[in-house]
Amino acid sequence: QDEAAMLQSHQQLEHRLLEVSDERSALQELATHDPLTGLYNRRFLDAALPREFARAAREGKPLAVIMLDLDRFKSINDNYGHPAGDEVLRTLAELLKKGARESDLIFRYGGEEFVAIMPGMSADQALERAESWRKHMEETLVVYGDVKIGITLSAGIAVFPNHGNSPSQLLANADEMLYQSKSEGRNRISVYALL
């Protein structure tokens, strides 16, 4: 009887340990991922960008940062409601994931802004990738209920080592290029250029 009781107690303990492990995994997922899109979140970006930057510097390889933003996204929320806006965000997230390599890291930066960190990628390669995303988004109609929603994106690109000597400067320069894309008419990609 003692042996049976011990065995049952051991099985209960193993079951509880599995539950705790699952709960820990779920908490870890919440800490690093955006719940709406499933992409990495901004908090994880703050840890990942310095790490990837240090690796690129150590290995002497380029590191591309692409900052993307949906054009006139507020009008979608205003015209169709936030659930429709959420569907547009999920659609873009899926598009970004599909076009990413295993080494790439894609983040939801906040609102309708996204960041892609692309190790070993030159400015020309990053431009090609961002242009592919831009074109696909332009050609995609997001279906939400009875409506089909068309939307475009703009992006800015900065690449280590030429466009920034720190993680924050690289991100700021990509953001500056995103702003330039917006100010030049949207639905375009701008690459940081040294003057």
C-alpha positions as CSV (number, residue, x, y, z in Angstrom):
1,Q,0.0,0.0,0.0
2,D,2.8,2.4,0.9
3,E,4.4,1.7,-2.4
4,A,1.2,2.3,-4.3
5,A,0.7,5.6,-2.4
6,M,4.3,6.6,-3.1
7,L,3.8,5.8,-6.8
8,Q,0.6,7.9,-7.0
9,S,2.3,10.7,-5.1
10,H,5.2,10.6,-7.5
11,Q,2.9,10.6,-10.6
12,Q,1.0,13.6,-9.1
13,L,4.3,15.4,-8.6
14,E,5.4,14.7,-12.2
15,H,2.1,16.0,-13.5
16,R,2.4,19.2,-11.5
17,L,5.9,19.7,-12.7
18,L,4.7,19.4,-16.3
19,E,2.0,22.0,-15.6
20,V,4.5,24.4,-14.0
21,S,6.7,24.0,-17.1
22,D,3.8,24.7,-19.4
23,E,2.9,27.8,-17.4
24,R,6.4,29.0,-17.5
25,S,6.6,28.5,-21.2
26,A,3.3,30.5,-21.6
27,L,4.6,33.3,-19.5
28,Q,7.9,33.4,-21.4
29,E,5.9,33.6,-24.7
30,L,3.8,36.5,-23.2
31,A,7.0,38.3,-22.2
32,T,8.6,38.2,-25.6
33,H,5.8,38.0,-28.1
34,D,3.0,40.4,-29.2
35,P,-0.3,38.6,-28.5
36,L,-2.1,39.9,-31.6
37,T,0.4,39.1,-34.3
38,G,2.6,36.4,-32.7
39,L,5.7,38.4,-33.6
40,Y,8.4,39.4,-31.1
41,N,7.5,42.5,-29.1
42,R,9.3,45.7,-28.5
43,R,10.7,44.5,-25.1
44,F,12.4,41.6,-26.9
45,L,13.7,44.0,-29.6
46,D,15.4,46.0,-26.8
47,A,17.4,42.9,-25.9
48,A,17.9,41.4,-29.3
49,L,19.1,44.4,-31.3
50,P,22.2,45.0,-29.1
51,R,23.0,41.3,-29.2
52,E,22.7,41.1,-33.0
53,F,24.7,44.4,-33.4
54,A,27.5,43.0,-31.3
55,R,27.6,39.8,-33.3
56,A,27.7,41.7,-36.6
57,A,30.5,43.9,-35.3
58,R,32.5,40.8,-34.0
59,E,32.0,38.9,-37.3
60,G,32.5,41.9,-39.6
61,K,29.2,41.3,-41.3
62,P,26.4,43.8,-42.2
63,L,23.2,44.0,-40.1
64,A,20.1,45.5,-41.8
65,V,17.3,47.2,-39.8
66,I,14.0,47.8,-41.6
67,M,11.3,49.8,-40.0
68,L,7.9,49.5,-41.6
69,D,4.6,51.3,-41.0
70,L,1.2,50.8,-42.5
71,D,0.1,53.9,-44.4
72,R,-3.0,55.8,-43.1
73,F,-3.8,52.9,-40.7
74,K,-5.9,55.1,-38.5
75,S,-8.5,55.5,-41.3
76,I,-9.0,51.7,-41.3
77,N,-9.8,51.7,-37.6
78,D,-12.0,54.8,-38.1
79,N,-13.9,53.4,-41.1
80,Y,-14.1,49.7,-40.3
81,G,-13.4,49.4,-36.6
82,H,-10.5,48.1,-34.5
83,P,-11.2,44.4,-35.2
84,A,-10.8,45.1,-39.0
85,G,-7.6,46.9,-38.1
86,D,-6.4,43.9,-36.1
87,E,-7.0,41.7,-39.2
88,V,-4.8,44.0,-41.3
89,L,-2.1,43.9,-38.7
90,R,-2.2,40.1,-38.6
91,T,-2.1,40.0,-42.4
92,L,1.0,42.1,-42.5
93,A,2.6,40.0,-39.7
94,E,2.0,36.9,-41.8
95,L,3.5,38.5,-44.9
96,L,6.6,39.5,-42.9
97,K,7.1,36.1,-41.5
98,K,6.7,34.4,-44.9
99,G,9.4,36.6,-46.4
100,A,11.9,36.2,-43.5
101,R,14.9,33.9,-43.3
102,E,15.4,31.7,-40.2
103,S,18.0,34.2,-38.9
104,D,15.8,37.2,-39.3
105,L,13.9,38.7,-36.4
106,I,10.6,40.4,-36.9
107,F,9.0,42.6,-34.2
108,R,5.8,44.5,-33.7
109,Y,7.3,47.8,-32.6
110,G,4.1,49.4,-31.5
111,G,0.7,50.2,-33.1
112,E,1.1,49.7,-36.8
113,E,4.9,49.9,-36.8
114,F,7.1,46.8,-37.3
115,V,10.9,46.3,-37.3
116,A,12.9,43.6,-39.1
117,I,16.5,42.8,-38.0
118,M,18.3,41.0,-40.8
119,P,21.8,39.7,-40.0
120,G,24.3,39.5,-42.8
121,M,22.1,41.5,-45.2
122,S,23.4,44.4,-47.3
123,A,21.5,47.6,-48.0
124,D,20.7,46.3,-51.6
125,Q,19.4,43.0,-50.2
126,A,17.4,44.7,-47.5
127,L,15.9,47.1,-50.1
128,E,14.9,44.1,-52.3
129,R,13.2,42.4,-49.4
130,A,11.4,45.5,-48.2
131,E,10.3,46.2,-51.8
132,S,8.9,42.7,-52.0
133,W,6.9,43.2,-48.8
134,R,5.7,46.6,-50.1
135,K,4.6,45.2,-53.4
136,H,2.8,42.2,-51.8
137,M,1.0,44.4,-49.3
138,E,-0.1,46.8,-52.1
139,E,-1.6,43.9,-54.0
140,T,-3.3,42.3,-51.0
141,L,-6.9,42.9,-50.2
142,V,-7.6,42.0,-46.5
143,V,-11.0,40.4,-46.2
144,Y,-12.9,41.4,-43.1
145,G,-16.6,40.4,-43.1
146,D,-18.2,41.9,-46.2
147,V,-15.4,44.4,-46.9
148,K,-12.1,44.1,-48.7
149,I,-9.5,46.5,-47.4
150,G,-6.5,47.7,-49.4
151,I,-3.6,49.2,-47.6
152,T,0.1,50.1,-48.4
153,L,3.2,50.3,-46.3
154,S,6.2,52.5,-46.1
155,A,9.7,51.5,-44.8
156,G,13.0,52.9,-43.9
157,I,16.3,51.0,-44.0
158,A,19.6,51.5,-42.2
159,V,22.5,49.0,-42.3
160,F,25.5,48.5,-40.0
161,P,28.4,49.4,-40.3
162,N,27.8,52.3,-42.8
163,H,24.5,53.7,-41.3
164,G,25.1,53.6,-37.6
165,N,27.7,52.8,-35.0
166,S,25.4,51.8,-32.2
167,P,22.1,49.8,-32.0
168,S,20.1,52.9,-31.1
169,Q,21.6,55.0,-33.9
170,L,20.9,52.2,-36.4
171,L,17.3,52.1,-35.3
172,A,17.0,55.9,-35.3
173,N,18.3,56.1,-38.8
174,A,15.9,53.5,-40.1
175,D,13.1,55.4,-38.4
176,E,14.3,58.6,-40.0
177,M,14.1,56.9,-43.4
178,L,10.6,55.6,-42.6
179,Y,9.6,59.2,-41.9
180,Q,11.2,60.3,-45.2
181,S,9.2,57.6,-47.1
182,K,6.0,58.9,-45.4
183,S,6.8,62.6,-46.2
184,E,7.6,61.7,-49.9
185,G,4.1,60.3,-50.5
186,R,4.0,56.9,-48.7
187,N,4.0,53.4,-50.3
188,R,7.8,53.6,-50.7
189,I,11.1,52.5,-49.3
190,S,14.0,54.8,-48.3
191,V,17.5,53.7,-47.6
192,Y,19.8,55.8,-45.3
193,A,22.4,57.6,-47.2
194,L,25.5,59.4,-45.8
195,L,25.6,63.0,-46.9
